[in-house]
Amino acid sequence: QVQLVESGGGLVQAGGSLTLSCSASGRTFSSNAMAWFRQAPGNAREFVAAISGNGVFRNYADSVKGRFTISRDNAKKTVSLQMNSLKPEDTAVYYCAGRSFSSVTSTTMSDYAYWGQGTQVTVSS
């Protein structure tokens, strides 16, 4: 069983930066691809970024390319999302997610077996 705990959310002005962190439990962290999804009020949860188990491969949603960077530290069992040039439309609850026994990235929610409780990011205009 893997447990994921997010931190780092908050309120920031447009153009600002935030870094989200996700701490994971479990012995197989480095074998699992990890991702961030987000859900704004009234919207479906959507893919933001993903990183392979070894950290080599990364995927980003078009809406965040060039502004967000996903990274991981397998020794510390953490995955981070550095968010720069934030926009009001980035306002959402951000969720950390992990695959089970797969190091390959995916943009599909149903491919992720483990989820954190979410952390709120609010970007003011």
C-alpha positions in Angstrom: 0.0 0.0 0.0 1.2 3.5 -0.9 0.2 6.7 0.9 0.7 10.1 -0.7 0.6 13.4 1.2 0.8 16.7 -0.6 2.0 20.0 0.7 2.9 23.5 -0.5 -0.4 24.9 -1.7 -1.5 28.4 -1.0 -2.5 31.8 -2.3 -0.3 33.6 -4.8 -0.6 36.5 -7.1 -0.7 36.0 -10.8 2.8 35.8 -12.2 4.1 34.3 -8.9 5.5 30.9 -8.2 4.7 27.9 -5.9 6.3 24.5 -5.3 4.1 21.6 -4.5 5.6 18.5 -2.8 4.3 15.0 -2.4 5.7 12.5 0.1 5.2 8.8 -0.5 5.3 5.8 1.7 5.9 2.3 0.4 9.0 0.3 -0.7 8.4 0.5 -4.5 8.3 4.2 -5.0 11.1 4.3 -7.6 9.3 1.7 -9.7 6.2 3.8 -10.0 5.4 6.6 -12.4 4.0 9.7 -10.6 1.8 12.5 -11.7 0.0 15.6 -10.7 -3.6 16.3 -11.6 -5.8 19.2 -10.8 -9.5 20.0 -10.4 -11.1 23.4 -10.5 -14.6 24.0 -9.1 -17.2 22.7 -11.5 -14.6 21.0 -13.7 -13.4 17.5 -14.2 -10.1 16.5 -12.8 -7.4 17.0 -15.4 -3.8 15.9 -16.1 -1.0 18.3 -15.3 2.3 16.5 -15.4 3.8 13.1 -15.1 7.3 11.6 -14.5 8.6 8.1 -15.1 10.0 5.9 -12.3 13.6 6.8 -13.1 12.8 10.5 -13.7 14.0 10.5 -17.3 10.7 10.8 -19.0 8.2 13.7 -18.3 4.9 14.7 -19.8 3.1 18.0 -19.4 -0.4 19.3 -20.3 -0.2 21.9 -23.0 -1.6 24.5 -20.7 1.4 24.3 -18.3 4.3 23.5 -20.7 7.1 25.9 -20.2 5.8 27.1 -16.8 5.6 23.9 -14.6 8.4 21.4 -13.9 7.9 18.0 -12.4 10.7 16.3 -10.6 11.3 13.5 -8.2 13.8 12.3 -5.6 13.6 8.6 -5.2 15.9 8.5 -2.2 13.6 10.8 -0.3 10.4 9.3 -1.9 9.2 12.7 -3.0 7.8 14.2 -6.2 7.6 18.0 -6.7 5.8 20.4 -9.0 7.5 23.7 -9.5 4.9 26.2 -10.8 6.1 29.5 -12.3 4.2 32.3 -14.1 1.0 31.3 -12.4 -2.3 32.4 -13.9 -5.8 32.7 -12.3 -6.8 29.7 -14.4 -4.3 27.5 -12.6 -6.5 27.8 -9.5 -7.5 24.3 -8.5 -7.0 21.5 -6.0 -3.8 19.7 -7.0 -3.6 16.0 -6.5 -0.5 13.8 -6.4 -1.0 10.4 -8.0 1.1 7.2 -8.3 0.9 4.2 -10.6 1.1 0.6 -9.3 3.9 -1.5 -10.6 4.5 0.7 -13.6 7.3 3.1 -14.2 5.7 4.4 -17.5 4.0 7.8 -17.5 0.4 8.2 -18.3 -2.0 11.1 -18.7 -5.0 8.9 -17.8 -6.5 9.1 -14.4 -7.6 5.5 -14.3 -4.0 4.4 -14.7 -3.1 5.7 -11.3 -3.9 3.6 -8.3 -2.8 5.9 -5.5 -4.0 9.4 -4.7 -3.2 12.1 -2.2 -5.9 14.2 -0.5 -5.1 17.3 -2.5 -3.8 20.7 -1.8 -5.5 24.0 -2.8 -3.7 26.4 -5.1 -5.3 29.8 -5.5 -4.0 32.4 -8.0 -5.4 35.9 -7.6 -5.5 38.3 -10.5 
